[in-house]
Amino acid sequence: MRYFRYAFLGILAILLITVALANRDAVVLQLLPDTLAEFAGLNTALSVPLFIVIFVSVIIGVLIGFVWEWLREHKHRAAVTAERREKERLSRELSRLHNAKSEKPGDDVLALLEDTGAAR
């Protein structure tokens, strides 16, 4: 399995290098369209190779996907946390009942009646 992972990473690296070599030409990235940039007084333009634009776009897309899934799965994580707390509470109550039962020898029905009488 480890060799398949290394082979996949090697093929991916070769593909990324090929894309980078095929798209070395510079492109101009502008923050705003020309007419809006003139109106706002902002003329922000950046000249970068096209492969950088492609790679950064893919990375930003993956990050947005991770954040989207993390937010979408919040309800599942909250449910697991609540169930874990309930399990711990029930476990503590069960151990408390086992300890109380082992300390009080005698009839279980009488012990229950005594517990309810003490609770009143």
PyMOL commands that place a pseudoatom at each C-alpha (Angstrom):
pseudoatom trace, name=CA, resn=MET, resi=1, chain=A, elem=C, hetatm=0, pos=[0.000, 0.000, 0.000]
pseudoatom trace, name=CA, resn=ARG, resi=2, chain=A, elem=C, hetatm=0, pos=[2.864, 2.312, 0.771]
pseudoatom trace, name=CA, resn=TYR, resi=3, chain=A, elem=C, hetatm=0, pos=[4.274, 1.813, -2.735]
pseudoatom trace, name=CA, resn=PHE, resi=4, chain=A, elem=C, hetatm=0, pos=[0.942, 2.742, -4.312]
pseudoatom trace, name=CA, resn=ARG, resi=5, chain=A, elem=C, hetatm=0, pos=[0.943, 5.962, -2.326]
pseudoatom trace, name=CA, resn=TYR, resi=6, chain=A, elem=C, hetatm=0, pos=[4.498, 6.778, -3.429]
pseudoatom trace, name=CA, resn=ALA, resi=7, chain=A, elem=C, hetatm=0, pos=[3.616, 5.957, -7.040]
pseudoatom trace, name=CA, resn=PHE, resi=8, chain=A, elem=C, hetatm=0, pos=[0.530, 8.182, -6.854]
pseudoatom trace, name=CA, resn=LEU, resi=9, chain=A, elem=C, hetatm=0, pos=[2.515, 11.060, -5.355]
pseudoatom trace, name=CA, resn=GLY, resi=10, chain=A, elem=C, hetatm=0, pos=[5.205, 10.637, -8.023]
pseudoatom trace, name=CA, resn=ILE, resi=11, chain=A, elem=C, hetatm=0, pos=[2.644, 10.713, -10.854]
pseudoatom trace, name=CA, resn=LEU, resi=12, chain=A, elem=C, hetatm=0, pos=[0.961, 13.744, -9.267]
pseudoatom trace, name=CA, resn=ALA, resi=13, chain=A, elem=C, hetatm=0, pos=[4.308, 15.552, -9.021]
pseudoatom trace, name=CA, resn=ILE, resi=14, chain=A, elem=C, hetatm=0, pos=[5.073, 14.820, -12.672]
pseudoatom trace, name=CA, resn=LEU, resi=15, chain=A, elem=C, hetatm=0, pos=[1.633, 16.096, -13.705]
pseudoatom trace, name=CA, resn=LEU, resi=16, chain=A, elem=C, hetatm=0, pos=[2.013, 19.295, -11.672]
pseudoatom trace, name=CA, resn=ILE, resi=17, chain=A, elem=C, hetatm=0, pos=[5.470, 19.953, -13.099]
pseudoatom trace, name=CA, resn=THR, resi=18, chain=A, elem=C, hetatm=0, pos=[4.119, 19.376, -16.624]
pseudoatom trace, name=CA, resn=VAL, resi=19, chain=A, elem=C, hetatm=0, pos=[1.266, 21.842, -16.026]
pseudoatom trace, name=CA, resn=ALA, resi=20, chain=A, elem=C, hetatm=0, pos=[3.720, 24.376, -14.621]
pseudoatom trace, name=CA, resn=LEU, resi=21, chain=A, elem=C, hetatm=0, pos=[6.067, 24.064, -17.595]
pseudoatom trace, name=CA, resn=ALA, resi=22, chain=A, elem=C, hetatm=0, pos=[3.214, 24.314, -20.102]
pseudoatom trace, name=CA, resn=ASN, resi=23, chain=A, elem=C, hetatm=0, pos=[1.797, 27.464, -18.462]
pseudoatom trace, name=CA, resn=ARG, resi=24, chain=A, elem=C, hetatm=0, pos=[4.836, 29.624, -17.777]
pseudoatom trace, name=CA, resn=ASP, resi=25, chain=A, elem=C, hetatm=0, pos=[3.545, 32.671, -19.648]
pseudoatom trace, name=CA, resn=ALA, resi=26, chain=A, elem=C, hetatm=0, pos=[2.772, 35.714, -17.523]
pseudoatom trace, name=CA, resn=VAL, resi=27, chain=A, elem=C, hetatm=0, pos=[-0.799, 36.847, -17.061]
pseudoatom trace, name=CA, resn=VAL, resi=28, chain=A, elem=C, hetatm=0, pos=[-2.029, 40.095, -15.569]
pseudoatom trace, name=CA, resn=LEU, resi=29, chain=A, elem=C, hetatm=0, pos=[-4.403, 39.799, -12.645]
pseudoatom trace, name=CA, resn=GLN, resi=30, chain=A, elem=C, hetatm=0, pos=[-6.497, 42.854, -11.863]
pseudoatom trace, name=CA, resn=LEU, resi=31, chain=A, elem=C, hetatm=0, pos=[-8.513, 43.408, -8.722]
pseudoatom trace, name=CA, resn=LEU, resi=32, chain=A, elem=C, hetatm=0, pos=[-11.210, 45.458, -10.482]
pseudoatom trace, name=CA, resn=PRO, resi=33, chain=A, elem=C, hetatm=0, pos=[-12.339, 45.952, -14.097]
pseudoatom trace, name=CA, resn=ASP, resi=34, chain=A, elem=C, hetatm=0, pos=[-10.657, 48.870, -15.876]
pseudoatom trace, name=CA, resn=THR, resi=35, chain=A, elem=C, hetatm=0, pos=[-13.605, 51.290, -15.731]
pseudoatom trace, name=CA, resn=LEU, resi=36, chain=A, elem=C, hetatm=0, pos=[-14.304, 50.595, -12.077]
pseudoatom trace, name=CA, resn=ALA, resi=37, chain=A, elem=C, hetatm=0, pos=[-10.595, 50.842, -11.200]
pseudoatom trace, name=CA, resn=GLU, resi=38, chain=A, elem=C, hetatm=0, pos=[-10.388, 54.272, -12.864]
pseudoatom trace, name=CA, resn=PHE, resi=39, chain=A, elem=C, hetatm=0, pos=[-13.505, 55.429, -11.030]
pseudoatom trace, name=CA, resn=ALA, resi=40, chain=A, elem=C, hetatm=0, pos=[-12.243, 54.182, -7.644]
pseudoatom trace, name=CA, resn=GLY, resi=41, chain=A, elem=C, hetatm=0, pos=[-8.694, 55.366, -8.239]
pseudoatom trace, name=CA, resn=LEU, resi=42, chain=A, elem=C, hetatm=0, pos=[-7.307, 51.882, -7.644]
pseudoatom trace, name=CA, resn=ASN, resi=43, chain=A, elem=C, hetatm=0, pos=[-5.132, 50.389, -10.300]
pseudoatom trace, name=CA, resn=THR, resi=44, chain=A, elem=C, hetatm=0, pos=[-3.976, 47.171, -8.739]
pseudoatom trace, name=CA, resn=ALA, resi=45, chain=A, elem=C, hetatm=0, pos=[-2.566, 44.782, -11.298]
pseudoatom trace, name=CA, resn=LEU, resi=46, chain=A, elem=C, hetatm=0, pos=[-0.217, 41.891, -10.739]
pseudoatom trace, name=CA, resn=SER, resi=47, chain=A, elem=C, hetatm=0, pos=[1.735, 39.988, -13.366]
pseudoatom trace, name=CA, resn=VAL, resi=48, chain=A, elem=C, hetatm=0, pos=[2.323, 36.333, -12.447]
pseudoatom trace, name=CA, resn=PRO, resi=49, chain=A, elem=C, hetatm=0, pos=[2.856, 33.068, -14.324]
pseudoatom trace, name=CA, resn=LEU, resi=50, chain=A, elem=C, hetatm=0, pos=[-0.361, 31.255, -15.200]
pseudoatom trace, name=CA, resn=PHE, resi=51, chain=A, elem=C, hetatm=0, pos=[0.571, 28.052, -13.350]
pseudoatom trace, name=CA, resn=ILE, resi=52, chain=A, elem=C, hetatm=0, pos=[0.739, 29.999, -10.077]
pseudoatom trace, name=CA, resn=VAL, resi=53, chain=A, elem=C, hetatm=0, pos=[-2.790, 31.258, -10.679]
pseudoatom trace, name=CA, resn=ILE, resi=54, chain=A, elem=C, hetatm=0, pos=[-3.935, 27.689, -11.370]
pseudoatom trace, name=CA, resn=PHE, resi=55, chain=A, elem=C, hetatm=0, pos=[-2.238, 26.198, -8.292]
pseudoatom trace, name=CA, resn=VAL, resi=56, chain=A, elem=C, hetatm=0, pos=[-3.388, 28.968, -5.946]
pseudoatom trace, name=CA, resn=SER, resi=57, chain=A, elem=C, hetatm=0, pos=[-6.946, 28.622, -7.259]
pseudoatom trace, name=CA, resn=VAL, resi=58, chain=A, elem=C, hetatm=0, pos=[-6.919, 24.877, -6.602]
pseudoatom trace, name=CA, resn=ILE, resi=59, chain=A, elem=C, hetatm=0, pos=[-5.505, 25.363, -3.098]
pseudoatom trace, name=CA, resn=ILE, resi=60, chain=A, elem=C, hetatm=0, pos=[-8.106, 28.023, -2.262]
pseudoatom trace, name=CA, resn=GLY, resi=61, chain=A, elem=C, hetatm=0, pos=[-10.864, 25.751, -3.584]
pseudoatom trace, name=CA, resn=VAL, resi=62, chain=A, elem=C, hetatm=0, pos=[-9.680, 22.855, -1.421]
pseudoatom trace, name=CA, resn=LEU, resi=63, chain=A, elem=C, hetatm=0, pos=[-9.498, 25.095, 1.661]
pseudoatom trace, name=CA, resn=ILE, resi=64, chain=A, elem=C, hetatm=0, pos=[-13.022, 26.407, 1.036]
pseudoatom trace, name=CA, resn=GLY, resi=65, chain=A, elem=C, hetatm=0, pos=[-14.207, 22.805, 0.696]
pseudoatom trace, name=CA, resn=PHE, resi=66, chain=A, elem=C, hetatm=0, pos=[-12.557, 21.802, 3.981]
pseudoatom trace, name=CA, resn=VAL, resi=67, chain=A, elem=C, hetatm=0, pos=[-14.111, 24.736, 5.841]
pseudoatom trace, name=CA, resn=TRP, resi=68, chain=A, elem=C, hetatm=0, pos=[-17.520, 24.047, 4.256]
pseudoatom trace, name=CA, resn=GLU, resi=69, chain=A, elem=C, hetatm=0, pos=[-17.435, 20.388, 5.339]
pseudoatom trace, name=CA, resn=TRP, resi=70, chain=A, elem=C, hetatm=0, pos=[-16.197, 21.294, 8.819]
pseudoatom trace, name=CA, resn=LEU, resi=71, chain=A, elem=C, hetatm=0, pos=[-19.160, 23.658, 9.244]
pseudoatom trace, name=CA, resn=ARG, resi=72, chain=A, elem=C, hetatm=0, pos=[-21.588, 21.135, 7.737]
pseudoatom trace, name=CA, resn=GLU, resi=73, chain=A, elem=C, hetatm=0, pos=[-20.472, 18.366, 10.098]
pseudoatom trace, name=CA, resn=HIS, resi=74, chain=A, elem=C, hetatm=0, pos=[-20.805, 20.508, 13.240]
pseudoatom trace, name=CA, resn=LYS, resi=75, chain=A, elem=C, hetatm=0, pos=[-24.149, 18.961, 14.168]
pseudoatom trace, name=CA, resn=HIS, resi=76, chain=A, elem=C, hetatm=0, pos=[-22.631, 15.469, 14.016]
pseudoatom trace, name=CA, resn=ARG, resi=77, chain=A, elem=C, hetatm=0, pos=[-19.694, 16.442, 16.233]
pseudoatom trace, name=CA, resn=ALA, resi=78, chain=A, elem=C, hetatm=0, pos=[-22.075, 18.092, 18.716]
pseudoatom trace, name=CA, resn=ALA, resi=79, chain=A, elem=C, hetatm=0, pos=[-24.232, 14.950, 18.844]
pseudoatom trace, name=CA, resn=VAL, resi=80, chain=A, elem=C, hetatm=0, pos=[-21.181, 12.765, 19.495]
pseudoatom trace, name=CA, resn=THR, resi=81, chain=A, elem=C, hetatm=0, pos=[-20.051, 15.066, 22.295]
pseudoatom trace, name=CA, resn=ALA, resi=82, chain=A, elem=C, hetatm=0, pos=[-23.498, 14.993, 23.917]
pseudoatom trace, name=CA, resn=GLU, resi=83, chain=A, elem=C, hetatm=0, pos=[-23.661, 11.198, 23.666]
pseudoatom trace, name=CA, resn=ARG, resi=84, chain=A, elem=C, hetatm=0, pos=[-20.182, 10.865, 25.171]
pseudoatom trace, name=CA, resn=ARG, resi=85, chain=A, elem=C, hetatm=0, pos=[-21.166, 13.086, 28.115]
pseudoatom trace, name=CA, resn=GLU, resi=86, chain=A, elem=C, hetatm=0, pos=[-24.354, 11.073, 28.639]
pseudoatom trace, name=CA, resn=LYS, resi=87, chain=A, elem=C, hetatm=0, pos=[-22.371, 7.816, 28.542]
pseudoatom trace, name=CA, resn=GLU, resi=88, chain=A, elem=C, hetatm=0, pos=[-19.923, 9.139, 31.133]
pseudoatom trace, name=CA, resn=ARG, resi=89, chain=A, elem=C, hetatm=0, pos=[-22.783, 10.312, 33.357]
pseudoatom trace, name=CA, resn=LEU, resi=90, chain=A, elem=C, hetatm=0, pos=[-24.513, 6.942, 33.136]
pseudoatom trace, name=CA, resn=SER, resi=91, chain=A, elem=C, hetatm=0, pos=[-21.248, 5.137, 33.805]
pseudoatom trace, name=CA, resn=ARG, resi=92, chain=A, elem=C, hetatm=0, pos=[-20.665, 7.215, 36.950]
pseudoatom trace, name=CA, resn=GLU, resi=93, chain=A, elem=C, hetatm=0, pos=[-24.244, 6.580, 38.093]
pseudoatom trace, name=CA, resn=LEU, resi=94, chain=A, elem=C, hetatm=0, pos=[-23.891, 2.841, 37.473]
pseudoatom trace, name=CA, resn=SER, resi=95, chain=A, elem=C, hetatm=0, pos=[-20.649, 2.648, 39.436]
pseudoatom trace, name=CA, resn=ARG, resi=96, chain=A, elem=C, hetatm=0, pos=[-22.251, 4.645, 42.243]
pseudoatom trace, name=CA, resn=LEU, resi=97, chain=A, elem=C, hetatm=0, pos=[-25.191, 2.223, 42.322]
pseudoatom trace, name=CA, resn=HIS, resi=98, chain=A, elem=C, hetatm=0, pos=[-22.877, -0.785, 42.326]
pseudoatom trace, name=CA, resn=ASN, resi=99, chain=A, elem=C, hetatm=0, pos=[-20.897, 0.692, 45.207]
pseudoatom trace, name=CA, resn=ALA, resi=100, chain=A, elem=C, hetatm=0, pos=[-24.064, 1.484, 47.140]
pseudoatom trace, name=CA, resn=LYS, resi=101, chain=A, elem=C, hetatm=0, pos=[-25.428, -2.009, 46.543]
pseudoatom trace, name=CA, resn=SER, resi=102, chain=A, elem=C, hetatm=0, pos=[-22.236, -3.713, 47.697]
pseudoatom trace, name=CA, resn=GLU, resi=103, chain=A, elem=C, hetatm=0, pos=[-22.137, -1.619, 50.885]
pseudoatom trace, name=CA, resn=LYS, resi=104, chain=A, elem=C, hetatm=0, pos=[-25.746, -2.384, 51.941]
pseudoatom trace, name=CA, resn=PRO, resi=105, chain=A, elem=C, hetatm=0, pos=[-26.362, -6.069, 52.489]
pseudoatom trace, name=CA, resn=GLY, resi=106, chain=A, elem=C, hetatm=0, pos=[-29.973, -7.101, 52.604]
pseudoatom trace, name=CA, resn=ASP, resi=107, chain=A, elem=C, hetatm=0, pos=[-33.106, -7.103, 50.548]
pseudoatom trace, name=CA, resn=ASP, resi=108, chain=A, elem=C, hetatm=0, pos=[-33.051, -5.023, 47.340]
pseudoatom trace, name=CA, resn=VAL, resi=109, chain=A, elem=C, hetatm=0, pos=[-36.690, -4.029, 47.694]
pseudoatom trace, name=CA, resn=LEU, resi=110, chain=A, elem=C, hetatm=0, pos=[-36.093, -2.746, 51.221]
pseudoatom trace, name=CA, resn=ALA, resi=111, chain=A, elem=C, hetatm=0, pos=[-33.028, -0.842, 50.020]
pseudoatom trace, name=CA, resn=LEU, resi=112, chain=A, elem=C, hetatm=0, pos=[-35.105, 0.816, 47.280]
pseudoatom trace, name=CA, resn=LEU, resi=113, chain=A, elem=C, hetatm=0, pos=[-37.794, 1.752, 49.791]
pseudoatom trace, name=CA, resn=GLU, resi=114, chain=A, elem=C, hetatm=0, pos=[-35.202, 3.185, 52.151]
pseudoatom trace, name=CA, resn=ASP, resi=115, chain=A, elem=C, hetatm=0, pos=[-33.652, 5.226, 49.307]
pseudoatom trace, name=CA, resn=THR, resi=116, chain=A, elem=C, hetatm=0, pos=[-37.018, 6.681, 48.284]
pseudoatom trace, name=CA, resn=GLY, resi=117, chain=A, elem=C, hetatm=0, pos=[-37.889, 7.367, 51.922]
pseudoatom trace, name=CA, resn=ALA, resi=118, chain=A, elem=C, hetatm=0, pos=[-34.616, 9.222, 52.402]
pseudoatom trace, name=CA, resn=ALA, resi=119, chain=A, elem=C, hetatm=0, pos=[-35.173, 11.234, 49.217]
pseudoatom trace, name=CA, resn=ARG, resi=120, chain=A, elem=C, hetatm=0, pos=[-38.482, 12.634, 50.566]
for i in range(1, 120): cmd.bond("trace and resi %d" % i, "trace and resi %d" % (i + 1))
show_as sticks, trace
zoom trace
